[in-house]
Amino acid sequence: MKNLSLQIDIKIYDYKELGSSDRELMDEAMAATNRSYAPYSHFSVGAAARLSNGIIVSGTNQENAAYPSGTCAERTTLFYANSQYPDQAVETLAIAARNERGFLSSPIPPCGACRQVMLETEKRFKHPMRILLYGEEGIYEIKDMSALLPLSFDASAME
């Protein structure tokens, strides 16, 4: 028997430690939470993506009474970016979430479905996508999808 150990390196920043472009992107993600449609969970998520051409696009979670019919902020944002700017890689994706009491103290990670879409976006452009996850107590910086989705499934598995 062999063991396989995986290590994930996450940098944790205070909001004030972020560079101005990262603060701008995080502000966009935080502001997007105000446009969320979350009448059932009251859990509002916003995401903002900076594309390789410098454009920022954002999206929110959109709930539906038939729960599987809704979508997460990450997928809303990435699908919009990929459909409107099909030749532009996502440089950085920022994600923020709040409930009825305000922004969460700890960052929330993307769900499994969003991680898979994030991986596919990264593979599509053959370019690492940096992820920033907002929390009142610190912002996590993750260098690319291999850290968020180790042992991932992508098109190369079908070759």
C-alpha positions in Angstrom: 0.0 0.0 0.0 1.1 3.5 -0.8 -0.1 6.9 0.6 -0.7 10.0 -1.4 -0.6 13.2 0.5 -2.0 16.4 -1.0 -1.1 19.8 0.3 -3.0 23.0 -0.4 -1.3 26.4 0.1 -3.7 29.2 0.9 -2.6 32.8 1.6 -4.8 34.7 4.0 -5.0 38.5 3.6 -6.7 41.3 5.5 -8.7 43.4 3.0 -6.3 46.3 3.5 -3.4 44.1 2.4 -4.9 43.5 -1.0 -3.6 45.4 -4.0 -5.9 48.0 -5.4 -7.0 45.8 -8.4 -7.8 43.0 -6.0 -9.8 45.3 -3.7 -11.7 46.6 -6.7 -12.5 43.0 -7.8 -13.6 42.0 -4.2 -15.7 45.2 -3.9 -17.5 44.1 -7.1 -18.2 40.6 -5.7 -19.4 42.1 -2.4 -21.7 44.6 -4.2 -23.0 41.8 -6.4 -24.5 40.1 -3.3 -27.1 42.9 -3.3 -28.4 41.7 -6.7 -28.7 38.0 -5.5 -32.1 36.4 -5.8 -32.2 34.2 -2.7 -35.8 34.3 -1.3 -35.5 30.7 0.1 -32.1 30.4 1.6 -31.5 34.1 2.4 -27.9 33.4 1.5 -26.6 35.8 -1.0 -23.5 35.1 -3.0 -21.7 37.4 -5.5 -18.8 36.7 -7.8 -16.7 38.9 -9.9 -14.2 37.9 -12.6 -11.3 40.0 -14.0 -10.7 38.9 -17.6 -7.3 39.0 -19.3 -8.4 42.2 -21.1 -9.0 43.9 -17.8 -12.8 43.8 -18.0 -14.7 42.8 -14.8 -17.9 40.9 -15.0 -20.0 39.8 -12.1 -22.9 37.6 -11.2 -25.0 36.3 -8.3 -26.8 33.2 -7.1 -30.3 32.8 -8.5 -32.6 30.6 -6.6 -35.8 28.9 -7.8 -38.6 27.1 -5.9 -37.5 24.0 -7.8 -34.1 24.0 -6.1 -32.1 22.3 -8.9 -33.2 25.0 -11.3 -31.3 27.7 -9.6 -27.6 28.5 -10.1 -24.6 29.7 -8.1 -22.9 33.1 -8.5 -19.7 31.5 -9.7 -21.4 29.7 -12.5 -23.5 32.7 -13.4 -20.4 34.8 -13.6 -18.2 32.4 -15.6 -20.9 31.4 -18.0 -21.6 35.1 -18.7 -17.9 35.8 -19.1 -17.3 32.8 -21.4 -20.4 33.7 -23.6 -19.7 37.4 -23.9 -15.9 37.3 -24.0 -15.1 33.8 -25.5 -11.5 34.7 -26.2 -10.6 36.1 -22.8 -9.2 34.0 -19.9 -10.3 34.6 -16.4 -7.4 36.0 -14.5 -9.0 36.2 -11.0 -12.4 35.2 -9.6 -13.5 36.8 -6.4 -16.4 35.4 -4.3 -18.3 36.9 -1.4 -21.3 35.7 0.6 -23.6 37.1 3.2 -26.7 36.1 5.1 -29.3 38.3 6.7 -26.8 39.3 9.4 -24.2 40.5 7.0 -21.0 39.1 5.4 -19.7 35.9 6.7 -16.7 35.9 9.1 -15.0 33.0 7.3 -14.7 32.6 3.5 -17.0 30.0 1.9 -15.6 27.7 -0.7 -17.4 27.1 -4.0 -19.6 24.0 -4.3 -18.6 21.0 -6.3 -20.5 21.9 -9.4 -18.9 25.4 -9.4 -15.4 23.9 -8.9 -15.9 21.7 -11.9 -17.0 24.7 -14.1 -14.1 26.7 -12.7 -11.7 23.9 -13.7 -13.2 23.7 -17.2 -12.8 27.5 -17.6 -9.2 27.2 -16.6 -8.6 24.3 -18.9 -10.4 26.0 -21.8 -8.0 28.9 -21.8 -4.9 26.9 -20.6 -4.4 29.6 -18.0 -4.5 29.4 -14.2 -7.4 31.1 -12.6 -6.6 32.7 -9.2 -9.4 32.6 -6.6 -10.2 35.1 -3.8 -12.7 34.1 -1.2 -14.0 36.8 1.1 -14.5 36.5 4.8 -14.6 39.3 7.4 -11.8 37.7 9.3 -9.6 37.2 6.2 -9.5 36.7 2.4 -8.2 33.4 1.1 -6.1 33.5 -2.0 -5.9 30.3 -4.0 -3.4 30.2 -6.8 -5.4 28.0 -9.2 -7.9 25.2 -9.5 -5.5 22.4 -8.7 -5.6 23.6 -5.1 -9.4 23.7 -5.0 -10.0 20.5 -6.9 -7.2 18.0 -6.5 -7.5 14.7 -8.4 -9.9 16.5 -10.8 -11.8 15.1 -13.7 -11.3 16.8 -17.1 -11.2 16.0 -20.8 -7.8 14.4 -20.5 -9.3 11.6 -18.4 -11.3 10.6 -21.5 -8.4 10.3 -23.8 
